[in-house]
Amino acid sequence: MNLSFSIVINTYNRAKLLNDAILGLSELDYPNFEIIIVNGPSIDYTQQILDNWKDKVKVGYCSLPNLSMSRNIGIEMGSGDVIAFIDDDAIPHPSWLTQLSHHYLNPIVGGVGGFTIDNTGLTYQVCKTVCDRFGNAYYPSDFFDERALTFSGSPYYPSLLGTNSSFRKSALCDIKGFDHTFAYFLDETDVCIRLIDCGYKIVYEPNAIVYHQFAESHIRNNNRIPKSLYYSAVSKSYFIGRHGIPFSKNKATEELDRYEKEILTSNKWLVENGEITQEHRVSLDDDVLYGIKDGTKSALEILNSNKGLKGDLNDKNKSDLFLPMVKKGGLSIAFISRSFPPLQEAGIARWTWMMATGLAKRGHKVHVITLASSTPYSRYLNGIWIHAIEEDHTENGVRHAVLKGIPSGLAPWCCAVESQVKRLKNFGLEVISFPIWDVEGMGIVGDDSIGVVMSLHTSYLMAKPFKPDWLDRPLFEHFHIKRVVAAETKMLKDVPYLLANSNAIIEDLTKHYSVDIVARTLMVPHGTIDPFKSESGIKNDLYIQKSEYRSKFIVTYVGRFEKRKGFDIACSVISQILVDISNIEVLFVGDIIRNDAIQVIRETNSEIILKDDRVKYLGVVNRQELDEIYINSDVVLMPSRYESFGLVAIEALAAGTPVIALAAGGLKEVIDNGITGFLVQEDGSEVNTIVDHLRQLSSDNNYLYSMKCSARQSYINNFTVKKMVEEAEKIYYKASIMGV
């Protein structure tokens, strides 16, 4: 029979982290555990988070910012055989409890701790720690056998890290839990030494991993510079007095003096190096001196009392109700996307974010593998594991990737992805999803131990006709483009499950690569976030207002300033329409005017768009700004010559804004011609046709209003993220069955 665990999170003004902390615990693979949240005197929105988890977790309250007191409340509420502690800024590996549990088969084991990875998600913060009777910590080799030190009176003993520690509840009751004098610092060290002196064993389990993300608190800032040292000074001096004096009175005096000098010297260094002000240093110095005085006084009182090795646990208030946590029961899925928000908000990056977020909300365990912009990390954010990794430029790695048919320019990324996927398999990974673009998942193709899904977007072979810079570089064409196309062909043949966002992309890939993919492909239209929704509900209702109540007729182009996106067509259209519509305002969004864009403007005789103050170039904007632009626009102009789907189009529809687009690629499946916008054939007359449509909409308010309402309804019916995720989920389940 499995031991039951009560996991205690002690929180204080950490609302922005708490929800993820609970979600992370819901991904544990252990069958029998409950979660207890003990909230300190928080003044942020912690209570709102707790209300959202009502009846799923136990909630307790601690009136003081005292960690030991809060932990004792958690112990009292716990109904499990074992009490496990983890911080509100930490997330465990799914096997955390499983790895801890088997040590408790030995009845003499009173506590088990694991190894803790720091906020990079890659390197260890703490592995094994050994402390002495004066609270000094030492860090032996990972292979050191701490069991040799677990005997009563041992001068050295293993000490567990609070954020990755567990204790047999009966053992905690034997020693009366935590001592409230340890408000912060050395609290779990005190518990470990008292358990060992009572005859219990404390052991480490290296495979019980916790990822400690580290956050600011009321006693230290994000750079770990102390705001106050009073509590830690009390704890240190109290520890030395309680455990050090009985061991060696002279040594205890020396250690207390050494501690005081060390901390005061550290404060001096901080001010000399500009880390704190002189006023801050004076405050910290006072904290140390008063803390030592008060801690020493408390220790002497304990030594002269009958309290002995006991803590302050009130175990009379026992909880008999075990509240098992409802765990996530979905798939374990990893998405590969070199780009990802917030660094990239468009295209595949945005699709990946929406799919990952949507699947996580549906109860799946979701990972995203992306390229680190600077320092690599692995973090759990908003219910998703984000693994920001570096490319692998090692010779062996690149050679391995190239042998798999990956072009040398893409090999470092593909190799790094393959290595990360191997690491994630110990998370129980079942499915990998990656885009065809840049053959990001090529290193995974052929791995029969996991389900593989490739999402279909514009490929190299399809993009090539619109990339003159590719055609002007014959060596690049030979050594990169051709090899990418060959890899794309192989993936289209070998990947067992394909996910397309339009019928057009299925047809075009079949034609370009001469590969029959229909039977293996699920078509799911793209979705997008509702720009009118926020956490509190509807933001506004601008989309239902008729244009007659607006002073301007706003036309917006969103996209790069290149011919594939139809920038030349847009230039020609705008240069004509400026003459016809006096109240027009034109917005160009998504790129900046460079020499190549100016050349296109000149080639189309559209220099007026650089001079007319009714034309505005907004450059690259953030998501909130873009949503507002869509909402305030009357028409979105999208003369792209090819789109595998057309994300800009559905973003416009979601805002209740009709779209004028070329009848190309997936756009034909998004725009309902004459109802939610217009589809225009590129037949030589497309510029005049678009101009005519704009004239019509600018002069017919009723028609424009009707089209706006139809655009919004089309989004609601066809292109929500919820609908996209629910449909796409089907292929991930199929892939997972194959992977098994």
C-alpha positions in Angstrom: 0.0 0.0 0.0 1.3 3.5 -0.9 2.0 5.9 1.9 -0.1 9.0 1.8 1.6 12.4 1.4 0.4 15.8 2.6 2.2 18.5 0.6 2.4 21.8 2.4 3.0 25.1 0.6 3.6 28.1 3.0 2.9 31.3 1.1 3.0 35.0 1.8 2.3 37.7 -0.8 3.2 35.4 -3.7 -0.1 35.3 -5.6 1.6 35.6 -9.0 3.4 32.3 -8.3 1.0 30.4 -6.2 -1.3 29.1 -9.0 1.6 27.7 -10.9 2.9 26.0 -7.7 -0.4 24.2 -7.3 -0.7 23.3 -11.0 2.8 21.9 -10.9 1.8 19.6 -8.1 -1.1 18.4 -10.1 1.3 16.9 -12.5 2.8 14.5 -9.9 2.6 10.8 -10.8 2.2 9.7 -7.2 -1.3 8.2 -6.6 -2.0 9.4 -3.1 -1.4 12.9 -2.0 -3.2 16.0 -0.8 -2.2 19.7 -1.0 -2.3 22.1 1.9 -1.8 25.8 1.4 -1.1 27.9 4.5 -1.5 31.6 3.8 0.4 34.2 5.8 -0.9 37.7 6.4 -1.0 38.3 2.6 -2.3 41.6 1.3 -2.1 40.7 -2.5 -4.6 38.6 -4.4 -3.6 35.3 -2.8 -7.1 34.7 -1.4 -8.5 35.0 -5.0 -6.2 32.2 -6.1 -7.2 30.1 -3.1 -10.9 30.6 -3.8 -10.3 29.3 -7.3 -9.0 26.0 -5.8 -11.8 25.7 -3.3 -12.6 22.1 -2.3 -9.6 20.8 -4.2 -6.9 21.8 -1.7 -6.9 22.4 2.1 -6.4 26.0 3.1 -5.0 27.3 6.4 -4.1 30.7 7.7 -1.1 32.0 9.7 -1.6 35.4 11.3 2.2 36.2 11.5 4.9 36.1 8.8 6.6 33.2 10.6 7.6 30.2 8.5 7.9 27.7 11.4 4.5 28.7 12.7 3.0 28.4 9.2 4.6 25.0 8.8 3.2 23.7 12.1 -0.2 24.8 10.9 0.3 22.7 7.8 1.4 19.7 9.8 -1.6 20.0 12.0 -3.9 20.0 8.9 -2.1 17.1 7.2 -3.7 13.7 7.2 -0.9 12.0 5.3 1.6 9.6 6.6 4.4 11.9 5.3 4.5 15.7 5.3 6.3 17.1 2.3 7.3 20.8 2.1 7.8 22.8 -1.1 8.0 26.6 -1.6 5.5 28.6 -3.5 8.2 29.5 -6.1 9.2 25.9 -6.8 7.8 23.1 -9.0 8.6 19.4 -8.5 9.6 16.8 -11.1 6.5 14.6 -11.7 8.2 11.7 -9.9 9.2 13.7 -6.8 7.0 11.9 -4.3 7.5 8.5 -5.9 11.2 8.9 -5.5 10.9 10.1 -1.8 8.4 7.4 -0.9 10.4 4.2 -1.0 12.8 5.4 1.7 9.9 5.5 4.2 9.5 1.7 4.0 12.3 1.8 6.6 10.4 2.8 9.8 13.6 4.4 11.3 13.7 7.0 8.5 12.3 10.2 9.8 13.0 12.5 6.8 13.9 12.4 3.1 15.1 15.2 0.9 15.9 15.5 -2.7 18.2 17.5 -5.0 17.1 21.1 -5.9 17.7 22.8 -9.3 18.1 26.5 -9.3 16.2 29.2 -11.2 18.0 28.4 -14.4 16.3 25.1 -14.4 19.6 23.5 -15.5 22.1 23.6 -12.6 21.8 22.5 -9.0 21.1 24.9 -6.3 21.7 22.3 -3.6 22.4 18.6 -3.6 23.6 17.3 -0.3 24.1 19.5 2.8 25.8 18.6 6.0 25.6 21.0 9.0 27.4 21.2 12.3 26.0 22.0 15.8 26.5 25.7 15.2 24.4 25.9 12.0 27.3 26.1 9.5 26.6 24.3 6.2 29.0 22.2 4.2 28.4 20.7 0.8 30.0 17.2 0.3 30.1 15.2 -2.9 26.8 14.0 -4.3 28.2 10.5 -3.6 28.8 11.1 0.1 26.9 8.6 2.3 25.1 10.8 4.8 23.8 7.8 6.7 27.1 7.5 8.6 26.3 10.8 10.3 22.7 10.0 11.4 23.3 9.0 15.1 22.3 10.9 18.2 24.8 13.5 19.2 26.7 13.4 15.9 28.7 16.6 15.5 27.8 16.7 11.8 24.4 15.6 10.3 22.5 15.8 7.0 20.2 18.9 6.8 17.4 19.1 4.2 16.5 22.1 2.2 13.1 23.4 3.1 11.8 23.6 -0.5 12.6 19.9 -1.1 12.0 18.2 2.2 9.7 15.6 3.7 9.2 14.1 7.1 7.3 11.2 8.6 4.4 12.9 10.4 4.6 10.7 13.4 8.3 11.7 13.8 7.4 15.4 13.6 4.8 14.8 16.3 7.4 13.1 18.4 9.6 16.2 18.4 6.6 18.6 18.4 7.3 19.9 14.9 9.0 23.3 14.2 10.2 25.8 16.8 8.5 29.1 16.3 11.6 31.1 17.2 13.0 30.2 13.8 10.8 32.6 11.9 13.1 32.2 8.9 16.4 30.4 8.3 17.7 27.2 9.9 14.1 26.1 10.7 14.4 22.8 8.8 18.0 22.4 10.0 16.7 22.5 13.6 14.1 19.9 12.8 16.7 17.6 11.2 19.1 17.7 14.2 16.3 17.1 16.7 15.0 14.1 14.7 18.5 12.6 14.5 19.0 13.2 18.3 15.8 11.3 18.8 17.0 8.3 16.9 15.6 8.9 13.4 17.5 8.7 10.2 17.7 11.6 7.6 18.5 10.5 4.0 18.8 12.0 0.6 17.2 10.8 -2.6 19.1 12.3 -5.6 16.3 11.5 -8.1 13.7 13.5 -6.1 14.1 16.7 -8.0 12.5 20.1 -7.3 13.0 23.2 -9.6 13.3 26.2 -7.4 12.5 29.4 -9.4 13.3 31.8 -6.6 11.3 35.0 -6.0 11.5 38.2 -4.0 10.1 38.1 -0.5 9.6 40.5 2.4 13.1 39.8 3.7 15.2 39.8 0.4 14.9 41.2 -3.1 15.2 39.6 -6.5 19.0 39.9 -6.4 19.0 38.1 -3.0 20.1 41.3 -1.2 18.5 41.3 2.3 15.8 43.8 3.1 16.1 42.8 6.8 18.6 40.6 8.7 16.8 40.5 12.0 15.0 37.1 11.6 18.1 35.4 10.3 20.3 36.8 13.1 17.7 35.6 15.7 17.7 32.2 14.1 21.5 31.9 13.9 22.2 33.0 17.4 19.3 30.9 18.8 20.6 27.8 16.9 24.1 28.3 18.3 22.7 28.8 21.8 20.3 25.9 21.7 22.5 23.3 19.9 26.0 24.7 20.1 26.3 25.6 23.8 25.6 22.0 25.0 28.2 20.8 22.5 30.9 23.3 23.3 30.3 26.5 25.2 33.7 28.1 24.1 33.1 27.1 20.5 29.6 28.5 20.6 31.0 31.9 21.7 33.6 31.8 19.0 31.0 31.0 16.3 28.7 33.7 17.4 31.5 36.3 17.3 32.6 35.0 13.9 29.0 35.2 12.5 28.6 38.8 13.7 31.8 39.9 12.1 31.1 38.1 8.9 27.7 39.6 8.4 28.8 43.1 9.3 31.7 42.8 6.9 29.3 41.7 4.2 27.1 44.7 4.8 30.1 46.9 4.5 31.0 45.3 1.2 27.5 45.8 -0.1 27.5 49.5 0.5 31.1 49.9 -0.9 30.1 48.2 -4.1 26.9 50.2 -4.6 24.5 47.3 -3.9 22.9 49.1 -0.9 22.8 52.6 0.5 24.6 53.7 3.7 21.2 54.0 5.4 20.3 50.5 4.4 23.6 49.3 5.8 22.9 50.9 9.1 19.5 49.3 9.2 21.0 45.8 8.4 23.7 46.3 11.0 21.1 47.1 13.6 19.1 44.0 12.6 22.2 41.8 13.2 23.0 43.2 16.6 19.4 43.2 17.9 18.8 39.8 16.4 21.8 38.2 18.0 20.8 39.7 21.3 17.2 38.5 21.1 18.2 35.1 19.7 20.8 34.5 22.4 18.3 35.5 25.1 15.7 33.0 23.7 18.2 30.2 23.6 19.3 30.7 27.2 15.6 30.6 28.3 15.2 27.3 26.5 18.3 25.8 28.0 17.0 26.8 31.5 13.5 25.3 30.8 12.1 21.8 30.5 11.3 22.1 26.8 14.4 20.1 25.7 14.3 19.0 22.1 10.6 19.9 21.6 9.1 22.3 19.1 5.8 24.2 19.2 3.5 21.9 17.3 0.0 21.7 18.7 -0.8 18.1 17.5 -4.1 18.1 19.4 -5.7 19.7 16.4 -5.5 16.7 14.1 -7.1 16.5 10.7 -8.7 13.1 9.8 -10.1 14.2 6.5 -7.7 13.3 3.6 -8.4 15.4 0.5 -6.8 13.7 -2.4 -5.6 16.0 -5.2 -7.3 15.5 -8.6 -4.3 15.1 -10.8 -3.9 16.1 -14.5 -5.1 13.1 -16.5 -4.3 14.2 -20.0 -1.3 13.7 -22.3 2.3 14.8 -21.8 3.0 16.9 -24.9 6.0 18.9 -26.0 5.9 21.6 -28.7 9.0 22.6 -30.6 9.1 26.2 -31.7 12.4 28.1 -32.1 10.4 31.3 -31.6 7.9 31.9 -28.8 6.2 34.8 -27.1 6.9 37.3 -25.7 10.0 37.5 -28.0 7.9 36.6 -31.1 4.2 37.2 -31.2 3.4 36.1 -34.8 3.1 33.1 -37.0 4.2 29.7 -35.7 5.3 31.2 -32.4 1.8 32.5 -31.6 0.1 29.3 -32.8 2.4 27.3 -30.5 1.6 29.5 -27.6 -2.2 29.3 -28.1 -2.1 25.5 -28.6 0.1 25.0 -25.6 -1.9 27.2 -23.4 -5.2 25.7 -24.6 -4.1 22.1 -24.0 -2.7 22.9 -20.6 -6.1 24.4 -19.6 -7.7 21.1 -20.8 -5.7 19.2 -18.3 -2.7 18.1 -20.4 0.9 18.3 -19.2 2.6 20.7 -21.7 6.2 21.5 -22.5 7.6 24.0 -25.0 11.1 23.8 -26.3 12.3 27.1 -27.6 15.6 29.0 -28.3 17.0 31.0 -25.4 17.5 34.6 -26.2 20.3 34.9 -23.7 20.7 32.6 -20.6 19.0 29.2 -21.1 16.4 28.1 -18.5 13.6 25.6 -17.7 10.7 27.2 -15.9 7.1 26.4 -15.2 5.0 29.4 -16.2 1.2 29.7 -16.5 0.9 25.9 -16.3 3.4 25.2 -19.0 7.0 24.0 -18.8 9.2 26.4 -20.9 12.6 25.0 -21.9 14.7 27.8 -23.4 17.8 26.0 -24.7 20.9 26.9 -26.6 22.0 25.5 -29.9 24.4 22.6 -29.8 27.5 23.6 -31.8 29.6 20.7 -30.6 31.3 18.8 -33.4 29.8 15.5 -32.5 26.3 17.0 -32.2 26.3 18.7 -35.5 27.8 15.7 -37.3 25.1 13.5 -35.8 22.4 15.9 -37.0 23.9 16.2 -40.5 24.0 12.5 -40.9 20.3 12.5 -40.3 19.8 14.7 -43.3 19.6 18.0 -41.5 21.3 20.9 -43.3 24.4 22.1 -41.5 23.0 25.6 -40.9 20.0 24.1 -39.0 21.9 21.2 -37.4 22.9 23.0 -34.1 19.2 23.8 -33.3 17.9 20.4 -34.4 20.6 18.6 -32.4 19.8 20.6 -29.3 16.1 19.9 -29.7 16.8 16.1 -30.0 18.9 16.2 -26.8 16.2 18.1 -24.9 13.5 15.7 -26.0 15.6 12.8 -24.6 15.8 14.6 -21.3 12.1 15.2 -21.2 11.3 11.6 -21.6 11.9 11.2 -17.9 8.9 13.5 -17.5 6.7 10.8 -19.1 6.6 12.6 -22.5 4.2 11.0 -24.9 3.9 13.3 -27.9 6.2 15.7 -29.8 4.7 18.4 -32.0 6.8 20.6 -34.3 6.4 22.7 -37.5 7.6 21.8 -41.0 9.4 25.1 -41.3 13.1 24.9 -40.7 12.7 21.1 -40.2 12.9 21.8 -36.4 11.9 18.2 -35.5 13.9 16.4 -38.0 16.1 14.8 -35.3 13.0 13.2 -33.8 11.6 11.7 -36.9 11.9 7.9 -36.7 11.9 7.8 -32.9 9.3 5.0 -32.4 9.3 5.5 -28.6 7.2 8.6 -28.8 4.3 9.9 -30.8 5.2 12.5 -33.5 3.0 15.2 -35.0 4.2 17.7 -37.6 2.1 20.9 -38.2 1.9 22.1 -41.8 2.7 25.6 -42.7 4.4 27.4 -45.7 7.4 25.3 -46.6 10.7 26.3 -48.2 9.7 24.9 -51.6 6.5 26.9 -51.4 8.2 30.1 -50.2 11.1 30.0 -52.7 9.3 31.8 -55.6 8.7 34.7 -53.3 12.3 34.9 -51.9 14.4 36.7 -54.5 17.3 36.9 -52.1 17.4 33.1 -52.1 17.6 32.9 -55.8 20.4 35.5 -56.0 22.6 33.2 -53.8 23.4 30.1 -55.8 25.7 28.6 -53.1 23.0 29.1 -50.4 20.5 27.6 -52.8 22.7 24.5 -53.3 23.9 23.9 -49.7 20.9 25.0 -47.8 17.6 25.4 -49.7 17.9 22.1 -51.6 18.9 20.2 -48.4 16.0 21.7 -46.5 13.6 20.7 -49.3 15.0 17.2 -49.2 14.5 17.0 -45.4 11.0 18.4 -45.8 10.2 15.7 -48.4 11.5 13.0 -46.0 9.4 14.3 -43.1 6.3 14.5 -45.2 6.8 10.8 -46.1 7.9 9.6 -42.7 6.0 11.5 -40.0 2.9 9.4 -39.1 0.6 12.3 -38.1 0.2 15.7 -39.7 -1.8 18.7 -38.6 -2.9 21.2 -41.2 -4.7 24.5 -40.7 -6.3 24.6 -44.2 -7.2 22.3 -47.1 -5.1 24.6 -49.3 -1.9 23.7 -47.5 -2.7 20.0 -47.8 -3.3 20.4 -51.5 -0.2 22.6 -52.1 2.2 20.4 -50.2 0.9 17.3 -52.0 1.4 19.0 -55.4 4.9 20.5 -54.6 6.4 17.3 -53.0 4.5 14.6 -54.8 3.7 12.9 -51.5 0.2 11.7 -50.6 -0.5 13.1 -47.1 -4.3 13.3 -47.1 -4.9 10.1 -45.1 -2.4 11.1 -42.3 -3.5 14.7 -42.0 -6.1 16.3 -39.7 -7.3 19.7 -40.9 -8.0 22.1 -38.1 -8.6 25.8 -38.8 -6.4 28.3 -37.0 -7.8 30.0 -33.9 -7.0 33.3 -32.2 -7.5 35.0 -28.9 -10.7 37.1 -28.6 -9.5 40.7 -28.5 -12.7 41.8 -26.8 -12.1 39.5 -23.8 -10.0 40.2 -20.7 -9.8 38.6 -17.3 -12.8 40.6 -16.2 -14.9 40.0 -19.4 -15.7 42.1 -22.4 -13.4 45.1 -23.0 -15.6 47.1 -25.3 -18.2 46.8 -28.1 -16.6 49.0 -30.8 -17.2 46.3 -33.4 -21.0 47.0 -33.4 -20.7 50.7 -34.0 -21.6 52.0 -37.4 -19.0 54.0 -39.3 -21.3 56.9 -39.6 -20.5 57.6 -35.9 -16.8 57.7 -36.7 -14.9 60.6 -38.2 -12.3 58.5 -40.1 -12.4 55.5 -42.4 -9.4 53.5 -41.3 -7.6 51.0 -43.6 -4.9 48.9 -42.1 -2.1 46.7 -43.7 -0.5 44.2 -41.3 2.6 42.3 -42.4 6.1 42.5 -43.7 6.9 45.0 -46.4 7.7 42.3 -49.0 6.1 41.2 -52.3 5.0 37.8 -51.0 2.8 39.7 -48.5 1.5 41.9 -51.4 3.2 45.1 -50.2 3.5 46.3 -53.7 -0.3 45.8 -54.3 -1.0 47.6 -51.1 1.2 50.6 -52.1 -0.6 50.9 -55.4 -4.1 50.7 -53.8 -3.3 53.2 -51.1 -1.8 55.7 -53.5 -5.0 55.7 -55.5 -7.5 55.7 -52.7 -5.9 58.6 -51.0 -7.3 60.8 -53.8 -10.8 59.4 -53.6 -11.5 59.2 -49.8 -10.8 62.4 -48.0 -11.4 61.1 -44.5 -9.3 58.0 -44.9 -6.5 57.1 -42.5 -4.0 54.3 -43.5 -2.0 52.4 -41.0 1.0 50.2 -42.0 1.9 47.8 -39.2 4.4 45.0 -38.7 7.6 46.4 -40.4 9.6 49.5 -40.9 10.5 51.4 -44.0 13.9 50.3 -45.3 15.6 50.7 -48.6 14.0 47.6 -50.2 10.5 48.9 -49.2 11.3 52.4 -50.6 12.3 50.6 -53.8 8.9 48.9 -54.0 7.2 52.2 -53.4 9.1 53.8 -56.3 8.5 50.9 -58.6 4.7 51.2 -58.1 4.8 55.0 -58.4 3.4 55.3 -54.9 5.7 58.0 -53.5 2.6 59.8 -52.2 2.3 57.3 -49.4 5.5 58.6 -47.9 4.4 62.2 -48.0 0.7 62.2 -47.1 0.2 62.7 -43.4 -2.9 60.5 -43.5 -0.6 57.5 -43.9 1.1 56.3 -40.7 3.8 53.7 -40.3 3.5 52.2 -36.8 6.3 49.6 -37.1 6.3 46.4 -35.0 3.7 46.7 -32.1 2.9 44.5 -29.2 -0.1 42.2 -29.0 -2.3 44.6 -27.0 -1.6 47.5 -29.4 -2.3 45.3 -32.4 -5.6 44.2 -31.0 -6.6 47.8 -30.5 -5.6 48.6 -34.1 -7.7 45.8 -35.4 -10.7 46.9 -33.3 -10.4 50.5 -34.5 -9.9 49.7 -38.2 -12.7 49.6 -40.7 -11.0 47.3 -43.2 -7.8 45.2 -43.1 -6.0 45.0 -46.4 -4.2 41.6 -46.9 -3.1 41.3 -50.5 -0.7 38.4 -49.7 0.2 36.2 -52.7 0.3 33.1 -50.5 -0.8 32.2 -47.0 -1.0 28.6 -45.7 -3.8 29.9 -43.6 -3.8 33.7 -42.9 -3.6 34.4 -39.2 -3.9 38.2 -39.8 -7.3 37.6 -41.5 -8.9 35.8 -38.5 -7.3 38.3 -36.1 -9.2 41.0 -38.0 -12.4 38.9 -38.1 -12.2 38.5 -34.3 -12.1 42.2 -33.9 -15.2 42.5 -36.2 -13.2 44.0 -39.0 -13.7 42.8 -42.6 -10.7 41.8 -44.8 -9.9 42.4 -48.4 -7.5 39.7 -49.5 -6.2 38.0 -52.6 -7.9 34.6 -53.3 -4.7 32.8 -52.4 -3.9 29.7 -50.3 -5.8 29.3 -47.1 -7.4 32.8 -47.3 -10.1 31.3 -49.5 -11.2 29.2 -46.6 -11.2 32.2 -44.1 -13.0 35.0 -46.0 -16.6 34.6 -47.0 -16.6 36.7 -50.2 -19.0 39.7 -50.0 -20.0 38.8 -46.4 -17.0 39.0 -44.1 -14.8 40.7 -46.7 -13.7 40.4 -50.3 -11.5 37.9 -52.1 -9.8 39.3 -55.2 -8.1 37.4 -58.0 -4.6 38.4 -59.0 -5.3 38.9 -62.7 -3.8 42.2 -63.5 -6.9 44.2 -62.3 -6.6 43.4 -58.6 -5.5 46.9 -57.7 -8.6 48.6 -59.3 -10.8 45.9 -57.9 -9.6 46.5 -54.3 -9.9 50.2 -54.8 -13.5 49.8 -55.9 -14.3 47.7 -52.8 -12.8 50.3 -50.5 -14.8 53.1 -52.2 -18.0 51.0 -51.7 -17.3 50.3 -48.0 -16.3 53.9 -47.2 -19.6 55.2 -48.7 -22.1 52.6 -47.6 -22.2 52.5 -43.8 -25.0 49.9 -43.6 -23.0 47.5 -45.8 -19.9 48.1 -43.8 -21.8 47.6 -40.5 -23.3 44.4 -41.8 -19.9 43.1 -42.9 -18.4 43.9 -39.5 -21.1 41.9 -37.7 -20.7 39.0 -40.1 -16.9 39.1 -39.6 -17.3 38.9 -35.8 -19.8 36.1 -36.1 -17.6 34.1 -38.4 -14.8 34.3 -35.8 -17.1 33.1 -33.0 -18.4 30.2 -35.2 -15.1 29.0 -36.7 -11.9 30.5 -35.3 -11.8 30.5 -31.5 -8.8 29.0 -29.7 -11.1 26.7 -27.8 -12.5 25.2 -31.0 -9.0 24.9 -32.5 -7.5 23.2 -29.4 -10.5 20.8 -29.0 -10.2 19.6 -32.6 -6.4 19.4 -32.6 -6.4 17.4 -29.4 -7.7 14.4 -31.4 -4.6 14.0 -33.4 -2.4 14.2 -30.3 -4.4 11.4 -28.7 -3.9 9.3 -31.9 -0.2 10.0 -31.9 0.2 9.0 -28.3 -1.4 5.6 -28.9 1.1 5.0 -31.7 3.9 6.2 -29.4 3.0 3.7 -26.8 
